[in-house]
Amino acid sequence: MQLHTTMPHPVCSDVRFEWTTSKGSFLQPNVSDPIYYVPTTQFADGEDVWVVVKITDGRGATYTDQLKLHVNNQR
């Protein structure tokens, strides 16, 4: 799944991204638009997975946001 984040008015051009998740993985977790590999689940009704992005600017200020996804296995 392709994820995307934007900063409407970045304070500086040196911006770092760090994506983390409670389950699953990322291809290049340090870019603004990573590919997220959605995990399979062992639960019949699926489960919730948290995805968090932390953005740090060149001055050291940090911004975070999170997203809760409900994951079901494909049938």
mmCIF file of the N, C-alpha and C atoms, coordinates in Angstrom:
data_MODEL
# 
_entry.id   MODEL 
# 
loop_
_atom_site.group_PDB 
_atom_site.id 
_atom_site.type_symbol 
_atom_site.label_atom_id 
_atom_site.label_alt_id 
_atom_site.label_comp_id 
_atom_site.label_asym_id 
_atom_site.label_entity_id 
_atom_site.label_seq_id 
_atom_site.pdbx_PDB_ins_code 
_atom_site.Cartn_x 
_atom_site.Cartn_y 
_atom_site.Cartn_z 
_atom_site.occupancy 
_atom_site.B_iso_or_equiv 
_atom_site.pdbx_formal_charge 
_atom_site.auth_seq_id 
_atom_site.auth_comp_id 
_atom_site.auth_asym_id 
_atom_site.auth_atom_id 
_atom_site.pdbx_PDB_model_num 
ATOM 1   N N  . MET A 1 1  ? 0.847   -1.135  0.000  1.00 0.00 ? 1  MET A N  1 
ATOM 2   C CA . MET A 1 1  ? 0.000   0.000   0.000  1.00 0.00 ? 1  MET A CA 1 
ATOM 3   C C  . MET A 1 1  ? 0.915   1.226   0.000  1.00 0.00 ? 1  MET A C  1 
ATOM 4   N N  . GLN A 1 2  ? 0.631   2.181   -0.855 1.00 0.00 ? 2  GLN A N  1 
ATOM 5   C CA . GLN A 1 2  ? 1.415   3.417   -0.912 1.00 0.00 ? 2  GLN A CA 1 
ATOM 6   C C  . GLN A 1 2  ? 0.865   4.402   0.115  1.00 0.00 ? 2  GLN A C  1 
ATOM 7   N N  . LEU A 1 3  ? 1.724   4.895   0.988  1.00 0.00 ? 3  LEU A N  1 
ATOM 8   C CA . LEU A 1 3  ? 1.345   5.927   1.948  1.00 0.00 ? 3  LEU A CA 1 
ATOM 9   C C  . LEU A 1 3  ? 1.904   7.259   1.476  1.00 0.00 ? 3  LEU A C  1 
ATOM 10  N N  . HIS A 1 4  ? 1.315   8.335   1.955  1.00 0.00 ? 4  HIS A N  1 
ATOM 11  C CA . HIS A 1 4  ? 1.736   9.667   1.512  1.00 0.00 ? 4  HIS A CA 1 
ATOM 12  C C  . HIS A 1 4  ? 1.575   10.658  2.655  1.00 0.00 ? 4  HIS A C  1 
ATOM 13  N N  . THR A 1 5  ? 2.522   11.546  2.792  1.00 0.00 ? 5  THR A N  1 
ATOM 14  C CA . THR A 1 5  ? 2.413   12.625  3.767  1.00 0.00 ? 5  THR A CA 1 
ATOM 15  C C  . THR A 1 5  ? 2.924   13.914  3.141  1.00 0.00 ? 5  THR A C  1 
ATOM 16  N N  . THR A 1 6  ? 2.378   15.014  3.594  1.00 0.00 ? 6  THR A N  1 
ATOM 17  C CA . THR A 1 6  ? 2.833   16.325  3.126  1.00 0.00 ? 6  THR A CA 1 
ATOM 18  C C  . THR A 1 6  ? 2.975   17.259  4.311  1.00 0.00 ? 6  THR A C  1 
ATOM 19  N N  . MET A 1 7  ? 3.787   18.279  4.129  1.00 0.00 ? 7  MET A N  1 
ATOM 20  C CA . MET A 1 7  ? 3.900   19.372  5.095  1.00 0.00 ? 7  MET A CA 1 
ATOM 21  C C  . MET A 1 7  ? 3.525   20.630  4.337  1.00 0.00 ? 7  MET A C  1 
ATOM 22  N N  . PRO A 1 8  ? 2.418   21.287  4.696  1.00 0.00 ? 8  PRO A N  1 
ATOM 23  C CA . PRO A 1 8  ? 1.955   22.427  3.915  1.00 0.00 ? 8  PRO A CA 1 
ATOM 24  C C  . PRO A 1 8  ? 2.938   23.597  3.867  1.00 0.00 ? 8  PRO A C  1 
ATOM 25  N N  . HIS A 1 9  ? 3.604   23.873  4.972  1.00 0.00 ? 9  HIS A N  1 
ATOM 26  C CA . HIS A 1 9  ? 4.541   25.007  5.016  1.00 0.00 ? 9  HIS A CA 1 
ATOM 27  C C  . HIS A 1 9  ? 5.766   24.606  5.828  1.00 0.00 ? 9  HIS A C  1 
ATOM 28  N N  . PRO A 1 10 ? 6.651   23.786  5.251  1.00 0.00 ? 10 PRO A N  1 
ATOM 29  C CA . PRO A 1 10 ? 7.824   23.378  6.019  1.00 0.00 ? 10 PRO A CA 1 
ATOM 30  C C  . PRO A 1 10 ? 8.683   24.580  6.387  1.00 0.00 ? 10 PRO A C  1 
ATOM 31  N N  . VAL A 1 11 ? 9.218   24.541  7.594  1.00 0.00 ? 11 VAL A N  1 
ATOM 32  C CA . VAL A 1 11 ? 10.047  25.636  8.094  1.00 0.00 ? 11 VAL A CA 1 
ATOM 33  C C  . VAL A 1 11 ? 11.388  25.676  7.365  1.00 0.00 ? 11 VAL A C  1 
ATOM 34  N N  . CYS A 1 12 ? 11.877  24.516  6.955  1.00 0.00 ? 12 CYS A N  1 
ATOM 35  C CA . CYS A 1 12 ? 13.152  24.450  6.244  1.00 0.00 ? 12 CYS A CA 1 
ATOM 36  C C  . CYS A 1 12 ? 13.100  23.307  5.234  1.00 0.00 ? 12 CYS A C  1 
ATOM 37  N N  . SER A 1 13 ? 14.109  23.222  4.404  1.00 0.00 ? 13 SER A N  1 
ATOM 38  C CA . SER A 1 13 ? 14.109  22.196  3.358  1.00 0.00 ? 13 SER A CA 1 
ATOM 39  C C  . SER A 1 13 ? 14.685  20.862  3.835  1.00 0.00 ? 13 SER A C  1 
ATOM 40  N N  . ASP A 1 14 ? 15.394  20.860  4.960  1.00 0.00 ? 14 ASP A N  1 
ATOM 41  C CA . ASP A 1 14 ? 15.988  19.633  5.487  1.00 0.00 ? 14 ASP A CA 1 
ATOM 42  C C  . ASP A 1 14 ? 14.969  18.929  6.385  1.00 0.00 ? 14 ASP A C  1 
ATOM 43  N N  . VAL A 1 15 ? 14.159  18.069  5.786  1.00 0.00 ? 15 VAL A N  1 
ATOM 44  C CA . VAL A 1 15 ? 13.096  17.378  6.513  1.00 0.00 ? 15 VAL A CA 1 
ATOM 45  C C  . VAL A 1 15 ? 13.356  15.880  6.451  1.00 0.00 ? 15 VAL A C  1 
ATOM 46  N N  . ARG A 1 16 ? 13.278  15.205  7.605  1.00 0.00 ? 16 ARG A N  1 
ATOM 47  C CA . ARG A 1 16 ? 13.477  13.756  7.669  1.00 0.00 ? 16 ARG A CA 1 
ATOM 48  C C  . ARG A 1 16 ? 12.173  13.076  8.067  1.00 0.00 ? 16 ARG A C  1 
ATOM 49  N N  . PHE A 1 17 ? 11.907  11.934  7.460  1.00 0.00 ? 17 PHE A N  1 
ATOM 50  C CA . PHE A 1 17 ? 10.706  11.145  7.742  1.00 0.00 ? 17 PHE A CA 1 
ATOM 51  C C  . PHE A 1 17 ? 11.120  9.826   8.382  1.00 0.00 ? 17 PHE A C  1 
ATOM 52  N N  . GLU A 1 18 ? 10.321  9.377   9.342  1.00 0.00 ? 18 GLU A N  1 
ATOM 53  C CA . GLU A 1 18 ? 10.545  8.076   9.973  1.00 0.00 ? 18 GLU A CA 1 
ATOM 54  C C  . GLU A 1 18 ? 9.185   7.406   10.177 1.00 0.00 ? 18 GLU A C  1 
ATOM 55  N N  . TRP A 1 19 ? 8.927   6.355   9.412  1.00 0.00 ? 19 TRP A N  1 
ATOM 56  C CA . TRP A 1 19 ? 7.672   5.611   9.497  1.00 0.00 ? 19 TRP A CA 1 
ATOM 57  C C  . TRP A 1 19 ? 7.886   4.369   10.354 1.00 0.00 ? 19 TRP A C  1 
ATOM 58  N N  . THR A 1 20 ? 6.951   4.097   11.271 1.00 0.00 ? 20 THR A N  1 
ATOM 59  C CA . THR A 1 20 ? 6.976   2.882   12.078 1.00 0.00 ? 20 THR A CA 1 
ATOM 60  C C  . THR A 1 20 ? 5.574   2.285   12.090 1.00 0.00 ? 20 THR A C  1 
ATOM 61  N N  . THR A 1 21 ? 5.488   1.027   12.465 1.00 0.00 ? 21 THR A N  1 
ATOM 62  C CA . THR A 1 21 ? 4.196   0.351   12.501 1.00 0.00 ? 21 THR A CA 1 
ATOM 63  C C  . THR A 1 21 ? 4.182   -0.710  13.589 1.00 0.00 ? 21 THR A C  1 
ATOM 64  N N  . SER A 1 22 ? 2.993   -1.005  14.088 1.00 0.00 ? 22 SER A N  1 
ATOM 65  C CA . SER A 1 22 ? 2.859   -2.051  15.099 1.00 0.00 ? 22 SER A CA 1 
ATOM 66  C C  . SER A 1 22 ? 2.959   -3.442  14.481 1.00 0.00 ? 22 SER A C  1 
ATOM 67  N N  . LYS A 1 23 ? 2.751   -3.546  13.174 1.00 0.00 ? 23 LYS A N  1 
ATOM 68  C CA . LYS A 1 23 ? 2.850   -4.833  12.482 1.00 0.00 ? 23 LYS A CA 1 
ATOM 69  C C  . LYS A 1 23 ? 2.980   -4.557  10.986 1.00 0.00 ? 23 LYS A C  1 
ATOM 70  N N  . GLY A 1 24 ? 3.788   -5.356  10.305 1.00 0.00 ? 24 GLY A N  1 
ATOM 71  C CA . GLY A 1 24 ? 4.037   -5.116  8.893  1.00 0.00 ? 24 GLY A CA 1 
ATOM 72  C C  . GLY A 1 24 ? 5.406   -4.475  8.721  1.00 0.00 ? 24 GLY A C  1 
ATOM 73  N N  . SER A 1 25 ? 5.693   -3.993  7.513  1.00 0.00 ? 25 SER A N  1 
ATOM 74  C CA . SER A 1 25 ? 6.998   -3.374  7.264  1.00 0.00 ? 25 SER A CA 1 
ATOM 75  C C  . SER A 1 25 ? 6.897   -2.370  6.126  1.00 0.00 ? 25 SER A C  1 
ATOM 76  N N  . PHE A 1 26 ? 7.969   -1.597  5.965  1.00 0.00 ? 26 PHE A N  1 
ATOM 77  C CA . PHE A 1 26 ? 8.034   -0.567  4.936  1.00 0.00 ? 26 PHE A CA 1 
ATOM 78  C C  . PHE A 1 26 ? 9.210   -0.815  4.005  1.00 0.00 ? 26 PHE A C  1 
ATOM 79  N N  . LEU A 1 27 ? 9.037   -0.428  2.762  1.00 0.00 ? 27 LEU A N  1 
ATOM 80  C CA . LEU A 1 27 ? 10.151  -0.297  1.845  1.00 0.00 ? 27 LEU A CA 1 
ATOM 81  C C  . LEU A 1 27 ? 10.570  1.162   1.978  1.00 0.00 ? 27 LEU A C  1 
ATOM 82  N N  . GLN A 1 28 ? 11.770  1.420   2.403  1.00 0.00 ? 28 GLN A N  1 
ATOM 83  C CA . GLN A 1 28 ? 12.284  2.779   2.620  1.00 0.00 ? 28 GLN A CA 1 
ATOM 84  C C  . GLN A 1 28 ? 11.425  3.563   3.626  1.00 0.00 ? 28 GLN A C  1 
ATOM 85  N N  . PRO A 1 29 ? 11.544  3.248   4.910  1.00 0.00 ? 29 PRO A N  1 
ATOM 86  C CA . PRO A 1 29 ? 10.743  3.935   5.925  1.00 0.00 ? 29 PRO A CA 1 
ATOM 87  C C  . PRO A 1 29 ? 11.182  5.371   6.209  1.00 0.00 ? 29 PRO A C  1 
ATOM 88  N N  . ASN A 1 30 ? 12.122  5.890   5.435  1.00 0.00 ? 30 ASN A N  1 
ATOM 89  C CA . ASN A 1 30 ? 12.622  7.249   5.675  1.00 0.00 ? 30 ASN A CA 1 
ATOM 90  C C  . ASN A 1 30 ? 12.318  8.198   4.514  1.00 0.00 ? 30 ASN A C  1 
ATOM 91  N N  . VAL A 1 31 ? 11.268  7.892   3.735  1.00 0.00 ? 31 VAL A N  1 
ATOM 92  C CA . VAL A 1 31 ? 10.843  8.770   2.641  1.00 0.00 ? 31 VAL A CA 1 
ATOM 93  C C  . VAL A 1 31 ? 9.425   9.259   2.917  1.00 0.00 ? 31 VAL A C  1 
ATOM 94  N N  . SER A 1 32 ? 8.991   10.288  2.216  1.00 0.00 ? 32 SER A N  1 
ATOM 95  C CA . SER A 1 32 ? 7.656   10.845  2.471  1.00 0.00 ? 32 SER A CA 1 
ATOM 96  C C  . SER A 1 32 ? 6.529   9.947   1.971  1.00 0.00 ? 32 SER A C  1 
ATOM 97  N N  . ASP A 1 33 ? 6.800   9.104   0.975  1.00 0.00 ? 33 ASP A N  1 
ATOM 98  C CA . ASP A 1 33 ? 5.765   8.254   0.372  1.00 0.00 ? 33 ASP A CA 1 
ATOM 99  C C  . ASP A 1 33 ? 6.196   6.788   0.337  1.00 0.00 ? 33 ASP A C  1 
ATOM 100 N N  . PRO A 1 34 ? 6.282   6.133   1.492  1.00 0.00 ? 34 PRO A N  1 
ATOM 101 C CA . PRO A 1 34 ? 6.788   4.761   1.492  1.00 0.00 ? 34 PRO A CA 1 
ATOM 102 C C  . PRO A 1 34 ? 5.747   3.744   1.021  1.00 0.00 ? 34 PRO A C  1 
ATOM 103 N N  . ILE A 1 35 ? 6.248   2.598   0.646  1.00 0.00 ? 35 ILE A N  1 
ATOM 104 C CA . ILE A 1 35 ? 5.396   1.441   0.378  1.00 0.00 ? 35 ILE A CA 1 
ATOM 105 C C  . ILE A 1 35 ? 5.281   0.682   1.703  1.00 0.00 ? 35 ILE A C  1 
ATOM 106 N N  . TYR A 1 36 ? 4.038   0.405   2.116  1.00 0.00 ? 36 TYR A N  1 
ATOM 107 C CA . TYR A 1 36 ? 3.777   -0.341  3.346  1.00 0.00 ? 36 TYR A CA 1 
ATOM 108 C C  . TYR A 1 36 ? 3.326   -1.743  2.974  1.00 0.00 ? 36 TYR A C  1 
ATOM 109 N N  . TYR A 1 37 ? 4.019   -2.743  3.509  1.00 0.00 ? 37 TYR A N  1 
ATOM 110 C CA . TYR A 1 37 ? 3.645   -4.133  3.289  1.00 0.00 ? 37 TYR A CA 1 
ATOM 111 C C  . TYR A 1 37 ? 2.680   -4.540  4.389  1.00 0.00 ? 37 TYR A C  1 
ATOM 112 N N  . VAL A 1 38 ? 1.418   -4.667  4.025  1.00 0.00 ? 38 VAL A N  1 
ATOM 113 C CA . VAL A 1 38 ? 0.359   -4.979  4.980  1.00 0.00 ? 38 VAL A CA 1 
ATOM 114 C C  . VAL A 1 38 ? 0.524   -6.427  5.439  1.00 0.00 ? 38 VAL A C  1 
ATOM 115 N N  . PRO A 1 39 ? 0.469   -6.665  6.750  1.00 0.00 ? 39 PRO A N  1 
ATOM 116 C CA . PRO A 1 39 ? 0.665   -8.025  7.245  1.00 0.00 ? 39 PRO A CA 1 
ATOM 117 C C  . PRO A 1 39 ? -0.591  -8.881  7.097  1.00 0.00 ? 39 PRO A C  1 
ATOM 118 N N  . THR A 1 40 ? -0.400  -10.188 7.137  1.00 0.00 ? 40 THR A N  1 
ATOM 119 C CA . THR A 1 40 ? -1.548  -11.083 7.265  1.00 0.00 ? 40 THR A CA 1 
ATOM 120 C C  . THR A 1 40 ? -1.902  -11.153 8.746  1.00 0.00 ? 40 THR A C  1 
ATOM 121 N N  . THR A 1 41 ? -3.099  -11.600 9.040  1.00 0.00 ? 41 THR A N  1 
ATOM 122 C CA . THR A 1 41 ? -3.540  -11.672 10.423 1.00 0.00 ? 41 THR A CA 1 
ATOM 123 C C  . THR A 1 41 ? -4.012  -13.077 10.753 1.00 0.00 ? 41 THR A C  1 
ATOM 124 N N  . GLN A 1 42 ? -3.878  -13.453 11.995 1.00 0.00 ? 42 GLN A N  1 
ATOM 125 C CA . GLN A 1 42 ? -4.328  -14.776 12.435 1.00 0.00 ? 42 GLN A CA 1 
ATOM 126 C C  . GLN A 1 42 ? -5.740  -14.738 13.003 1.00 0.00 ? 42 GLN A C  1 
ATOM 127 N N  . PHE A 1 43 ? -6.353  -13.552 13.038 1.00 0.00 ? 43 PHE A N  1 
ATOM 128 C CA . PHE A 1 43 ? -7.671  -13.386 13.629 1.00 0.00 ? 43 PHE A CA 1 
ATOM 129 C C  . PHE A 1 43 ? -8.747  -13.367 12.543 1.00 0.00 ? 43 PHE A C  1 
ATOM 130 N N  . ALA A 1 44 ? -9.813  -14.127 12.744 1.00 0.00 ? 44 ALA A N  1 
ATOM 131 C CA . ALA A 1 44 ? -10.892 -14.239 11.753 1.00 0.00 ? 44 ALA A CA 1 
ATOM 132 C C  . ALA A 1 44 ? -11.541 -12.893 11.448 1.00 0.00 ? 44 ALA A C  1 
ATOM 133 N N  . ASP A 1 45 ? -11.656 -12.037 12.448 1.00 0.00 ? 45 ASP A N  1 
ATOM 134 C CA . ASP A 1 45 ? -12.274 -10.719 12.264 1.00 0.00 ? 45 ASP A CA 1 
ATOM 135 C C  . ASP A 1 45 ? -11.259 -9.635  11.927 1.00 0.00 ? 45 ASP A C  1 
ATOM 136 N N  . GLY A 1 46 ? -10.010 -10.022 11.702 1.00 0.00 ? 46 GLY A N  1 
ATOM 137 C CA . GLY A 1 46 ? -8.968  -9.046  11.404 1.00 0.00 ? 46 GLY A CA 1 
ATOM 138 C C  . GLY A 1 46 ? -8.420  -8.423  12.673 1.00 0.00 ? 46 GLY A C  1 
ATOM 139 N N  . GLU A 1 47 ? -7.577  -7.417  12.512 1.00 0.00 ? 47 GLU A N  1 
ATOM 140 C CA . GLU A 1 47 ? -6.999  -6.720  13.659 1.00 0.00 ? 47 GLU A CA 1 
ATOM 141 C C  . GLU A 1 47 ? -6.589  -5.316  13.252 1.00 0.00 ? 47 GLU A C  1 
ATOM 142 N N  . ASP A 1 48 ? -6.444  -4.466  14.255 1.00 0.00 ? 48 ASP A N  1 
ATOM 143 C CA . ASP A 1 48 ? -6.010  -3.093  14.018 1.00 0.00 ? 48 ASP A CA 1 
ATOM 144 C C  . ASP A 1 48 ? -4.491  -3.015  14.007 1.00 0.00 ? 48 ASP A C  1 
ATOM 145 N N  . VAL A 1 49 ? -3.972  -2.210  13.116 1.00 0.00 ? 49 VAL A N  1 
ATOM 146 C CA . VAL A 1 49 ? -2.537  -1.965  12.995 1.00 0.00 ? 49 VAL A CA 1 
ATOM 147 C C  . VAL A 1 49 ? -2.333  -0.454  13.023 1.00 0.00 ? 49 VAL A C  1 
ATOM 148 N N  . TRP A 1 50 ? -1.369  -0.003  13.809 1.00 0.00 ? 50 TRP A N  1 
ATOM 149 C CA . TRP A 1 50 ? -1.053  1.427   13.884 1.00 0.00 ? 50 TRP A CA 1 
ATOM 150 C C  . TRP A 1 50 ? 0.137   1.749   12.997 1.00 0.00 ? 50 TRP A C  1 
ATOM 151 N N  . VAL A 1 51 ? 0.017   2.825   12.250 1.00 0.00 ? 51 VAL A N  1 
ATOM 152 C CA . VAL A 1 51 ? 1.102   3.345   11.421 1.00 0.00 ? 51 VAL A CA 1 
ATOM 153 C C  . VAL A 1 51 ? 1.386   4.759   11.919 1.00 0.00 ? 51 VAL A C  1 
ATOM 154 N N  . VAL A 1 52 ? 2.650   5.041   12.209 1.00 0.00 ? 52 VAL A N  1 
ATOM 155 C CA . VAL A 1 52 ? 3.046   6.342   12.754 1.00 0.00 ? 52 VAL A CA 1 
ATOM 156 C C  . VAL A 1 52 ? 4.123   6.948   11.864 1.00 0.00 ? 52 VAL A C  1 
ATOM 157 N N  . VAL A 1 53 ? 3.987   8.237   11.591 1.00 0.00 ? 53 VAL A N  1 
ATOM 158 C CA . VAL A 1 53 ? 5.044   8.959   10.889 1.00 0.00 ? 53 VAL A CA 1 
ATOM 159 C C  . VAL A 1 53 ? 5.559   10.054  11.818 1.00 0.00 ? 53 VAL A C  1 
ATOM 160 N N  . LYS A 1 54 ? 6.876   10.145  11.905 1.00 0.00 ? 54 LYS A N  1 
ATOM 161 C CA . LYS A 1 54 ? 7.538   11.204  12.673 1.00 0.00 ? 54 LYS A CA 1 
ATOM 162 C C  . LYS A 1 54 ? 8.349   12.021  11.678 1.00 0.00 ? 54 LYS A C  1 
ATOM 163 N N  . ILE A 1 55 ? 8.113   13.309  11.669 1.00 0.00 ? 55 ILE A N  1 
ATOM 164 C CA . ILE A 1 55 ? 8.809   14.216  10.757 1.00 0.00 ? 55 ILE A CA 1 
ATOM 165 C C  . ILE A 1 55 ? 9.682   15.139  11.597 1.00 0.00 ? 55 ILE A C  1 
ATOM 166 N N  . THR A 1 56 ? 10.946  15.228  11.243 1.00 0.00 ? 56 THR A N  1 
ATOM 167 C CA . THR A 1 56 ? 11.882  16.086  11.967 1.00 0.00 ? 56 THR A CA 1 
ATOM 168 C C  . THR A 1 56 ? 12.470  17.084  10.984 1.00 0.00 ? 56 THR A C  1 
ATOM 169 N N  . ASP A 1 57 ? 12.417  18.359  11.355 1.00 0.00 ? 57 ASP A N  1 
ATOM 170 C CA . ASP A 1 57 ? 13.004  19.364  10.467 1.00 0.00 ? 57 ASP A CA 1 
ATOM 171 C C  . ASP A 1 57 ? 14.453  19.628  10.861 1.00 0.00 ? 57 ASP A C  1 
ATOM 172 N N  . GLY A 1 58 ? 15.140  20.420  10.070 1.00 0.00 ? 58 GLY A N  1 
ATOM 173 C CA . GLY A 1 58 ? 16.552  20.700  10.273 1.00 0.00 ? 58 GLY A CA 1 
ATOM 174 C C  . GLY A 1 58 ? 16.866  21.404  11.575 1.00 0.00 ? 58 GLY A C  1 
ATOM 175 N N  . ARG A 1 59 ? 15.880  21.999  12.187 1.00 0.00 ? 59 ARG A N  1 
ATOM 176 C CA . ARG A 1 59 ? 16.073  22.680  13.474 1.00 0.00 ? 59 ARG A CA 1 
ATOM 177 C C  . ARG A 1 59 ? 15.812  21.760  14.656 1.00 0.00 ? 59 ARG A C  1 
ATOM 178 N N  . GLY A 1 60 ? 15.395  20.522  14.367 1.00 0.00 ? 60 GLY A N  1 
ATOM 179 C CA . GLY A 1 60 ? 15.145  19.557  15.434 1.00 0.00 ? 60 GLY A CA 1 
ATOM 180 C C  . GLY A 1 60 ? 13.704  19.486  15.910 1.00 0.00 ? 60 GLY A C  1 
ATOM 181 N N  . ALA A 1 61 ? 12.829  20.311  15.350 1.00 0.00 ? 61 ALA A N  1 
ATOM 182 C CA . ALA A 1 61 ? 11.414  20.246  15.717 1.00 0.00 ? 61 ALA A CA 1 
ATOM 183 C C  . ALA A 1 61 ? 10.818  18.968  15.135 1.00 0.00 ? 61 ALA A C  1 
ATOM 184 N N  . THR A 1 62 ? 9.965   18.298  15.910 1.00 0.00 ? 62 THR A N  1 
ATOM 185 C CA . THR A 1 62 ? 9.354   17.058  15.436 1.00 0.00 ? 62 THR A CA 1 
ATOM 186 C C  . THR A 1 62 ? 7.839   17.187  15.388 1.00 0.00 ? 62 THR A C  1 
ATOM 187 N N  . TYR A 1 63 ? 7.272   16.482  14.452 1.00 0.00 ? 63 TYR A N  1 
ATOM 188 C CA . TYR A 1 63 ? 5.827   16.425  14.254 1.00 0.00 ? 63 TYR A CA 1 
ATOM 189 C C  . TYR A 1 63 ? 5.478   14.952  14.059 1.00 0.00 ? 63 TYR A C  1 
ATOM 190 N N  . THR A 1 64 ? 4.406   14.498  14.676 1.00 0.00 ? 64 THR A N  1 
ATOM 191 C CA . THR A 1 64 ? 3.993   13.109  14.494 1.00 0.00 ? 64 THR A CA 1 
ATOM 192 C C  . THR A 1 64 ? 2.519   13.041  14.126 1.00 0.00 ? 64 THR A C  1 
ATOM 193 N N  . ASP A 1 65 ? 2.181   11.978  13.430 1.00 0.00 ? 65 ASP A N  1 
ATOM 194 C CA . ASP A 1 65 ? 0.786   11.684  13.113 1.00 0.00 ? 65 ASP A CA 1 
ATOM 195 C C  . ASP A 1 65 ? 0.663   10.172  13.075 1.00 0.00 ? 65 ASP A C  1 
ATOM 196 N N  . GLN A 1 66 ? -0.541  9.695   13.311 1.00 0.00 ? 66 GLN A N  1 
ATOM 197 C CA . GLN A 1 66 ? -0.753  8.248   13.312 1.00 0.00 ? 66 GLN A CA 1 
ATOM 198 C C  . GLN A 1 66 ? -2.043  7.891   12.604 1.00 0.00 ? 66 GLN A C  1 
ATOM 199 N N  . LEU A 1 67 ? -2.082  6.662   12.148 1.00 0.00 ? 67 LEU A N  1 
ATOM 200 C CA . LEU A 1 67 ? -3.212  6.154   11.385 1.00 0.00 ? 67 LEU A CA 1 
ATOM 201 C C  . LEU A 1 67 ? -3.495  4.739   11.861 1.00 0.00 ? 67 LEU A C  1 
ATOM 202 N N  . LYS A 1 68 ? -4.766  4.448   12.125 1.00 0.00 ? 68 LYS A N  1 
ATOM 203 C CA . LYS A 1 68 ? -5.147  3.086   12.505 1.00 0.00 ? 68 LYS A CA 1 
ATOM 204 C C  . LYS A 1 68 ? -5.809  2.420   11.304 1.00 0.00 ? 68 LYS A C  1 
ATOM 205 N N  . LEU A 1 69 ? -5.249  1.293   10.885 1.00 0.00 ? 69 LEU A N  1 
ATOM 206 C CA . LEU A 1 69 ? -5.798  0.512   9.779  1.00 0.00 ? 69 LEU A CA 1 
ATOM 207 C C  . LEU A 1 69 ? -6.382  -0.780  10.335 1.00 0.00 ? 69 LEU A C  1 
ATOM 208 N N  . HIS A 1 70 ? -7.515  -1.199  9.815  1.00 0.00 ? 70 HIS A N  1 
ATOM 209 C CA . HIS A 1 70 ? -8.056  -2.507  10.187 1.00 0.00 ? 70 HIS A CA 1 
ATOM 210 C C  . HIS A 1 70 ? -7.695  -3.477  9.068  1.00 0.00 ? 70 HIS A C  1 
ATOM 211 N N  . VAL A 1 71 ? -6.960  -4.522  9.418  1.00 0.00 ? 71 VAL A N  1 
ATOM 212 C CA . VAL A 1 71 ? -6.422  -5.468  8.446  1.00 0.00 ? 71 VAL A CA 1 
ATOM 213 C C  . VAL A 1 71 ? -7.224  -6.768  8.476  1.00 0.00 ? 71 VAL A C  1 
ATOM 214 N N  . ASN A 1 72 ? -7.673  -7.206  7.313  1.00 0.00 ? 72 ASN A N  1 
ATOM 215 C CA . ASN A 1 72 ? -8.312  -8.515  7.130  1.00 0.00 ? 72 ASN A CA 1 
ATOM 216 C C  . ASN A 1 72 ? -7.539  -9.274  6.073  1.00 0.00 ? 72 ASN A C  1 
ATOM 217 N N  . ASN A 1 73 ? -7.474  -10.587 6.214  1.00 0.00 ? 73 ASN A N  1 
ATOM 218 C CA . ASN A 1 73 ? -6.856  -11.398 5.166  1.00 0.00 ? 73 ASN A CA 1 
ATOM 219 C C  . ASN A 1 73 ? -7.764  -11.430 3.954  1.00 0.00 ? 73 ASN A C  1 
ATOM 220 N N  . GLN A 1 74 ? -7.163  -11.485 2.790  1.00 0.00 ? 74 GLN A N  1 
ATOM 221 C CA . GLN A 1 74 ? -7.928  -11.583 1.553  1.00 0.00 ? 74 GLN A CA 1 
ATOM 222 C C  . GLN A 1 74 ? -8.490  -12.996 1.430  1.00 0.00 ? 74 GLN A C  1 
ATOM 223 N N  . ARG A 1 75 ? -9.731  -13.112 1.014  1.00 0.00 ? 75 ARG A N  1 
ATOM 224 C CA . ARG A 1 75 ? -10.357 -14.445 0.918  1.00 0.00 ? 75 ARG A CA 1 
ATOM 225 C C  . ARG A 1 75 ? -10.542 -14.848 -0.505 1.00 0.00 ? 75 ARG A C  1 
# 
